Structure formats: C-alpha cells, structure tokens
Amino acid sequence: MLRSGAFLHCVLVHFWIALDINDTAERLGVHPDSLRGWIKRLESPEAIEKHKVSDASQAEIKKLQKELKRVTEERDILKKAAVYFASHTN
C-alpha cells in the first residue's frame, strides 16, 4: 500500500517519540514490518540528503527573517503612531 509523504513523516515522528516499533505500528494501524521498511527508507542517506536545506536557501531564510523582523517593528511603530494621533486630534 502506498502512503503519502506526510503520513510517512508522521510515522517517523511517532517512532522517534516512542522508539518502539510494535507500539508505534499498533497506534498507527500498520504492520510492524511495513513500519520498519518505511523508517529504513526515510532514514536513508538519500532521503536525508533530499530534504537538506542548501546553504543558499539557509542564507535566503535568514535574510527573510531579518526583513520580517524589521517590517514587523515598522508596523508596530505605525500602529502606535496611529493610536497617538487618533487620540490627539480634535
């Protein structure tokens, strides 16, 4: 039976939390052997490499986080200014 990537990711998270194949398989309603196969496939070097974030992407994420922080601060200042001017108008 084919499972979606999101489901398989949840399987892996459940396993990492419980660290017990049989318990995790029972909770998810799957056979322990299927679970073992999915975990092996998801923890393979190829799968890990596929989901790594490149250095360029990490740099872009940092840049966007910095910009988001700046824009959020600007928005907060403008909100305070709007409240101030609204309360001081006749």
N, C-alpha and C positions, 0 to 999 in steps of 0.2 A: 504494500500500500504506500503510495506517495504522500508525503506530508509537506506542508508549506515551510518555507524558511523560518517564518515567525514561530510556528509551532515547534520546530526543531530547536530554535533558540530558547524557547521556554523550557523545553525538555532539558537542555544543557544547564540552564539556570537552576531548575528544580534539583537536578543531580548534584550540582556544586553545593547547593544548600544542604541537601540531605546526605550526600555522599554514600547513598545506599541504593544500588541498582534495583533490588527487588521492591523496596518501599516506593521508590520513585515510579517504577513501572506500574505497580498496583494503583498508585494515586492517579496516574495518567491513563490507566486502562489499556496499557500496551504490554506486549510480551517482553520479558527481560532481555531476551536475545536481540529483539529489534532495538531496544534502548541501547544496548551495548554497541551495536553497529552504528547507530546514529551518533553516539558520543565519540566513537573512534573516528568517524568521518568528520565531525565538527571540530575535533581537536587535532586534526592532521595539519602538518606544516603548510600544505597548500591552502587549506581553509583559513588558517590564521593569517597567512600572507595576503590572501584575497581581501580580508577585512581590515588590514592595517591602513592607517591614515598616512598618506605621504607627507614628507616634510613641507612641501609646498602647500598642501591642504592645511596642515597644522599652522603654518605661518598665516594663511588667509583667515583661519578661525580666530587666531589671536588678534589680528588686525580688526576683524569684525566685532569681536568682543570689546576691544578698546573703543571703537567707534560707537557701539551701542551704549557703553557707559557714558561717553561724552554727550550723546544725544539725549539720554535719559536725564542727565544732570541739567542740560539746557531746558528740557521740557519742565522739570521741576521748578527751575528758576522762573520760567514764564508763567507757570500756574500761580506761584506766589505773587508775582508782579500783577497778574490779572486780579487776584483777590485784593491786593493792596489798593490798586487803582479803582476797583469797583466800590470799595468801602470809603474812599476819599473823594468821590465825585458828588457834586451837589445835585 
